Amino acid sequence: MRLKSEIAATLLGLVTLPVAVWAAVIGGTYYSPQYDYREFFAAADGRNFQVVLYGTPALPGFDPGTVARDMLPLMQAAKPRPALTFTYADPPERPRPYYRLVLTFDPANDYGSNSVCAGVPPRFKPGRPGLFYVFAVYCRNDQVLSETTAWTAATSPADPRIAELYRQLFQVTWSDSPARLPQSGGSDRSR
Protein backbone atom coordinates (compact mmCIF):
# COMPACT_ATOMS: atom_id res chain seq x y z
CA MET A 1 0.00 0.00 0.00
CA ARG A 2 2.81 2.41 0.89
CA LEU A 3 4.56 1.67 -2.41
CA LYS A 4 1.36 2.53 -4.32
CA SER A 5 1.10 5.84 -2.44
CA GLU A 6 4.71 6.71 -3.24
CA ILE A 7 4.25 5.83 -6.90
CA ALA A 8 1.06 7.90 -7.08
CA ALA A 9 2.78 10.88 -5.43
CA THR A 10 5.72 10.63 -7.84
CA LEU A 11 3.45 10.44 -10.89
CA LEU A 12 1.40 13.39 -9.66
CA GLY A 13 4.60 15.37 -9.21
CA LEU A 14 5.70 14.57 -12.76
CA VAL A 15 2.33 15.54 -14.20
CA THR A 16 2.30 18.91 -12.43
CA LEU A 17 5.96 19.69 -13.23
CA PRO A 18 5.24 21.28 -16.64
CA VAL A 19 2.63 23.54 -15.05
CA ALA A 20 5.11 24.72 -12.42
CA VAL A 21 7.76 25.40 -15.07
CA TRP A 22 5.38 27.62 -17.09
CA ALA A 23 3.58 29.30 -14.23
CA ALA A 24 4.12 32.94 -13.42
CA VAL A 25 3.81 34.13 -9.88
CA ILE A 26 1.34 36.94 -9.30
CA GLY A 27 2.06 38.95 -6.17
CA GLY A 28 -0.21 41.04 -3.99
CA THR A 29 -3.05 42.84 -5.70
CA TYR A 30 -4.86 46.07 -4.90
CA TYR A 31 -8.02 47.54 -6.42
CA SER A 32 -9.11 51.05 -5.52
CA PRO A 33 -12.76 51.48 -4.52
CA GLN A 34 -13.22 53.37 -7.82
CA TYR A 35 -12.03 50.42 -9.92
CA ASP A 36 -14.71 49.29 -12.37
CA TYR A 37 -14.04 46.81 -15.17
CA ARG A 38 -16.91 48.29 -17.20
CA GLU A 39 -15.10 51.64 -17.21
CA PHE A 40 -11.91 49.96 -18.48
CA PHE A 41 -13.87 48.12 -21.17
CA ALA A 42 -15.58 51.32 -22.35
CA ALA A 43 -12.27 53.25 -22.40
CA ALA A 44 -10.28 50.54 -24.20
CA ASP A 45 -12.68 48.79 -26.58
CA GLY A 46 -11.74 49.49 -30.20
CA ARG A 47 -8.95 51.89 -29.22
CA ASN A 48 -5.22 52.09 -28.71
CA PHE A 49 -4.29 51.56 -25.08
CA GLN A 50 -0.98 53.01 -23.93
CA VAL A 51 1.58 50.92 -22.10
CA VAL A 52 4.38 52.87 -20.42
CA LEU A 53 7.62 50.97 -19.74
CA TYR A 54 10.03 51.96 -16.99
CA GLY A 55 13.34 50.14 -16.84
CA THR A 56 14.14 46.92 -18.62
CA PRO A 57 13.88 43.30 -17.50
CA ALA A 58 17.09 41.64 -16.35
CA LEU A 59 17.60 39.65 -19.54
CA PRO A 60 21.35 39.61 -20.19
CA GLY A 61 22.48 40.31 -23.72
CA PHE A 62 19.35 42.15 -24.89
CA ASP A 63 19.14 45.89 -25.48
CA PRO A 64 16.07 47.77 -24.20
CA GLY A 65 14.74 48.43 -27.71
CA THR A 66 14.74 44.74 -28.59
CA VAL A 67 13.07 43.86 -25.30
CA ALA A 68 10.28 46.41 -25.83
CA ARG A 69 9.78 45.39 -29.47
CA ASP A 70 9.59 41.68 -28.66
CA MET A 71 7.26 42.10 -25.67
CA LEU A 72 4.53 44.09 -27.44
CA PRO A 73 3.26 41.11 -29.52
CA LEU A 74 3.27 38.96 -26.37
CA MET A 75 1.14 41.55 -24.58
CA GLN A 76 -1.19 41.86 -27.56
CA ALA A 77 -1.69 38.09 -27.73
CA ALA A 78 -2.50 38.04 -23.99
CA LYS A 79 -4.74 41.12 -24.06
CA PRO A 80 -7.95 41.23 -22.05
CA ARG A 81 -11.39 41.02 -23.70
CA PRO A 82 -11.84 44.54 -25.11
CA ALA A 83 -10.78 44.88 -28.74
CA LEU A 84 -7.84 47.09 -27.79
CA THR A 85 -4.43 47.56 -29.34
CA PHE A 86 -1.52 48.01 -26.97
CA THR A 87 0.88 50.77 -27.96
CA TYR A 88 3.92 52.44 -26.46
CA ALA A 89 3.22 55.66 -28.37
CA ASP A 90 2.19 58.75 -26.45
CA PRO A 91 -1.23 59.97 -27.51
CA PRO A 92 -1.08 63.10 -29.75
CA GLU A 93 -2.98 64.97 -27.03
CA ARG A 94 -3.25 63.77 -23.47
CA PRO A 95 -6.81 62.44 -23.13
CA ARG A 96 -9.03 63.18 -20.12
CA PRO A 97 -9.37 60.81 -18.47
CA TYR A 98 -5.89 59.47 -19.21
CA TYR A 99 -5.95 55.66 -18.89
CA ARG A 100 -2.74 53.68 -19.18
CA LEU A 101 -0.88 50.63 -17.94
CA VAL A 102 2.53 51.34 -16.43
CA LEU A 103 4.99 48.44 -16.27
CA THR A 104 8.03 49.03 -14.08
CA PHE A 105 10.74 46.38 -14.20
CA ASP A 106 12.67 45.70 -10.99
CA PRO A 107 11.36 48.76 -9.11
CA ALA A 108 12.85 49.83 -5.78
CA ASN A 109 10.93 48.41 -2.83
CA ASP A 110 9.70 51.88 -1.83
CA TYR A 111 8.47 52.90 -5.30
CA GLY A 112 4.70 52.69 -4.97
CA SER A 113 1.74 52.88 -7.29
CA ASN A 114 0.78 56.42 -6.21
CA SER A 115 4.20 57.57 -7.43
CA VAL A 116 3.75 55.62 -10.66
CA CYS A 117 0.44 57.28 -11.59
CA ALA A 118 1.64 60.70 -10.46
CA GLY A 119 4.56 60.45 -12.90
CA VAL A 120 7.30 60.40 -10.26
CA PRO A 121 10.48 59.09 -11.93
CA PRO A 122 11.04 55.46 -10.98
CA ARG A 123 13.78 54.10 -8.80
CA PHE A 124 15.11 50.63 -9.40
CA LYS A 125 16.82 47.81 -7.58
CA PRO A 126 19.34 45.56 -9.30
CA GLY A 127 17.59 42.94 -11.37
CA ARG A 128 18.42 39.28 -11.06
CA PRO A 129 19.54 37.91 -14.44
CA GLY A 130 17.04 35.42 -15.78
CA LEU A 131 14.21 36.70 -13.55
CA PHE A 132 11.51 38.74 -15.27
CA TYR A 133 9.95 40.91 -12.52
CA VAL A 134 7.34 43.55 -13.24
CA PHE A 135 5.21 45.94 -11.19
CA ALA A 136 1.98 46.67 -13.11
CA VAL A 137 -0.19 49.69 -12.33
CA TYR A 138 -3.42 50.62 -14.13
CA CYS A 139 -3.88 54.39 -13.88
CA ARG A 140 -6.64 56.88 -14.60
CA ASN A 141 -5.06 60.34 -14.63
CA ASP A 142 -2.96 60.34 -11.43
CA GLN A 143 -5.19 57.82 -9.63
CA VAL A 144 -4.29 54.16 -9.08
CA LEU A 145 -7.15 51.88 -10.14
CA SER A 146 -5.34 48.55 -9.71
CA GLU A 147 -1.86 47.22 -9.10
CA THR A 148 -0.03 43.94 -8.85
CA THR A 149 3.38 42.36 -9.32
CA ALA A 150 4.38 39.33 -11.35
CA TRP A 151 7.55 37.38 -11.98
CA THR A 152 8.84 34.34 -13.81
CA ALA A 153 12.10 32.86 -14.98
CA ALA A 154 12.91 33.98 -18.54
CA THR A 155 15.86 33.90 -20.92
CA SER A 156 14.72 36.26 -23.69
CA PRO A 157 12.05 38.92 -24.30
CA ALA A 158 10.12 36.46 -26.49
CA ASP A 159 10.24 33.65 -23.88
CA PRO A 160 6.88 31.78 -23.75
CA ARG A 161 6.95 32.11 -19.95
CA ILE A 162 6.67 35.89 -20.35
CA ALA A 163 3.65 35.41 -22.63
CA GLU A 164 2.01 33.30 -19.91
CA LEU A 165 2.92 35.90 -17.29
CA TYR A 166 1.13 38.60 -19.30
CA ARG A 167 -1.94 36.40 -19.73
CA GLN A 168 -2.19 35.94 -15.95
CA LEU A 169 -1.16 39.52 -15.16
CA PHE A 170 -3.87 41.05 -17.36
CA GLN A 171 -6.57 38.83 -15.83
CA VAL A 172 -5.64 40.24 -12.43
CA THR A 173 -4.97 43.85 -13.46
CA TRP A 174 -8.36 44.09 -15.19
CA SER A 175 -10.52 41.74 -13.19
CA ASP A 176 -14.10 41.44 -14.38
CA SER A 177 -15.21 39.76 -11.15
CA PRO A 178 -18.65 40.93 -9.98
CA ALA A 179 -17.12 41.42 -6.53
CA ARG A 180 -15.20 44.38 -8.01
CA LEU A 181 -18.32 46.25 -9.14
CA PRO A 182 -18.74 49.47 -7.16
CA GLN A 183 -22.47 48.98 -6.49
CA SER A 184 -21.94 45.45 -5.14
CA GLY A 185 -19.83 46.76 -2.31
CA GLY A 186 -17.08 44.28 -3.17
CA SER A 187 -13.55 45.45 -2.51
CA ASP A 188 -10.29 43.56 -2.29
CA ARG A 189 -7.67 45.48 -0.39
CA SER A 190 -5.16 42.65 -0.10
CA ARG A 191 -1.54 43.44 -0.81
For each residue, the residues with C-beta under 8 A, 3 or more apart:
1: 4 5
2: 5 6
3: 6 7
4: 1 7 8
5: 1 2 8 9
6: 2 3 9 10
7: 3 4 10 11
8: 4 5 11 12
9: 5 6 12 13
10: 6 7 13 14
11: 7 8 14 15
12: 8 9 15 16
13: 9 10 16 17
14: 10 11 17
15: 11 12 18
16: 12 13 19 20
17: 13 14 20 21
18: 15 21 22
19: 16 22 23
20: 16 17 23
21: 17 18 161
22: 18 19 160 161 164
23: 19 20 152 164
24: 150 151 152 161 164 165 168 169
25: 150 151 152
26: 29 148 149 150 168 169 172
27: 148 149 150 151
28: 148 149 190 191
29: 26 146 147 148 172 188 190 191
30: 113 144 146 147 148 188 189 190 191
31: 35 145 146 175 180 187 188 189
32: 35 143 144 145 146
33: 182 187
34: 140 143 145 182
35: 31 32 145 146 180 182
36: 39 40 180 181 182
37: 40 41 174 175 176 177 180 181
38: 41 42 181
39: 36 42 43 140
40: 36 37 43 44 80 82 99 138 145 174
41: 37 38 44 45 81 82
42: 38 39 45
43: 39 40 47 49 97 99
44: 40 41 47 49 80 82 84 99
45: 41 42 82 83 84
46: 82 83 84
47: 43 44 84 85
48: 84 85 86 87 89 91
49: 43 44 82 84 85 86 87 99 100 101
50: 86 87 88 89 90 91 99 100 101
51: 72 75 86 87 88 100 101 102 103
52: 88 100 101 102 103
53: 56 68 88 103 105
54: 102 103 104 105 107 116 122
55: 104 105 106 107 122 124 127
56: 53 59 62 64 67 68 105
57: 67 105 106 127 132 133 134 154 157
58: 105 106 126 127 128 129 130 131 132 133
59: 56 62 67 129 130 132 154 155 156 157
60: 129 130
61:
62: 56 59 66 67 156 157
63: 66 67
64: 56 67 68
65: 68 69
66: 62 63 69 70 157
67: 56 57 59 62 63 64 70 71 157
68: 53 56 64 65 71 72 88 157
69: 65 66 72 157
70: 66 67 73 74 156 157 158
71: 67 68 74 75 157 162
72: 51 68 69 75 76 86 88
73: 70 76 77
74: 70 71 77 78 157 158 162 163 166
75: 51 71 72 78 79 86 166 170
76: 72 73 79 85 86
77: 73 74 163 166
78: 74 75 163 166 167 169 170
79: 75 76 82 84 86 170
80: 40 44 84 170 171 173 174
81: 41 176
82: 40 41 44 45 46 49 79
83: 45 46
84: 44 45 46 47 48 49 79 80
85: 47 48 49 76
86: 48 49 50 51 72 75 76 79 101
87: 48 49 50 51
88: 50 51 52 53 68 72
89: 48 50
90: 50
91: 48 50 94 95 98
92:
93:
94: 91 98
95: 91 98 99
96: 141
97: 43 140 141
98: 91 94 95 139 140 141
99: 40 43 44 49 50 95 138 139 140
100: 49 50 51 52 138 139
101: 49 50 51 52 86 136 137 138 139 173
102: 51 52 54 116 117 136 137 139
103: 51 52 53 54 134 135 136
104: 54 55 107 111 116 122 124 134 135 137
105: 53 54 55 56 57 58 124 127 132 133 134 135
106: 55 57 58 124 125 126 127 133
107: 54 55 104 111 122 123 124 125 135
108: 111 122 123 124 125
109: 125
110: 123
111: 104 107 108 115 116 120 122 123 124 135
112: 115 116
113: 30 116 117 135 137 144 147
114: 117 118 144
115: 111 112 118 120 122
116: 54 102 104 111 112 113 120 122 135 137 139 144 147
117: 102 113 114 137 139 140 141 142 143 144
118: 114 115 142
119: 142
120: 111 115 116
121:
122: 54 55 104 107 108 111 115 116
123: 107 108 110 111
124: 55 104 105 106 107 108 111 127
125: 106 107 108 109
126: 58 106
127: 55 57 58 105 106 124 131 133
128: 58 131 133
129: 58 59 60
130: 58 59 60 153 154 155
131: 58 127 128 151 152 153 154
132: 57 58 59 105 151 152 153 154 159 161 162 165
133: 57 58 105 106 127 128 149 150 151
134: 57 103 104 105 149 150 151 165 169
135: 103 104 105 107 111 113 116 147 148 149
136: 101 102 103 147 148 149 150 169 173
137: 101 102 104 113 116 117 144 146 147
138: 40 99 100 101 144 145 146 147 173 174
139: 98 99 100 101 102 116 117 142 143 144 145
140: 34 39 97 98 99 117 143 145
141: 96 97 98 117
142: 117 118 119 139
143: 32 34 117 139 140
144: 30 32 113 114 116 117 137 138 139 147
145: 31 32 34 35 40 138 139 140
146: 29 30 31 32 35 137 138 172 173 174 175
147: 29 30 113 116 135 136 137 138 144 173
148: 26 27 28 29 30 135 136 169 172 173
149: 26 27 28 133 134 135 136
150: 24 25 26 27 133 134 136 165 168 169 172
151: 24 25 27 131 132 133 134 165
152: 23 24 25 131 132 161 162 164 165
153: 130 131 132 161
154: 57 59 130 131 132 157 159 161 162
155: 59 130 159
156: 59 62 70 159
157: 57 59 62 66 67 68 69 70 71 74 154 162
158: 70 74 162
159: 132 154 155 156 162 163
160: 22 163 164
161: 21 22 24 132 152 153 154 164 165
162: 71 74 132 152 154 157 158 159 165 166
163: 74 77 78 159 160 166 167
164: 22 23 24 152 160 161 167 168
165: 24 132 134 150 151 152 161 162 168 169
166: 74 75 77 78 162 163 169 170
167: 78 163 164 170 171
168: 24 26 150 164 165 171 172
169: 24 26 78 134 136 148 150 165 166 172 173
170: 75 78 79 80 166 167 173 174
171: 80 167 168 174 175
172: 26 29 146 148 150 168 169 175
173: 80 101 136 138 146 147 148 169 170
174: 37 40 80 138 146 170 171
175: 31 37 146 171 172 180
176: 37 81 180
177: 37 180 186
178: 181 184 186
179: 184 186 187 188
180: 31 35 36 37 175 176 177 184 186 187 188
181: 36 37 38 178 184 186
182: 33 34 35 36
183:
184: 178 179 180 181
185:
186: 177 178 179 180 181
187: 31 33 179 180
188: 29 30 31 179 180
189: 30 31
190: 28 29 30
191: 28 29 30
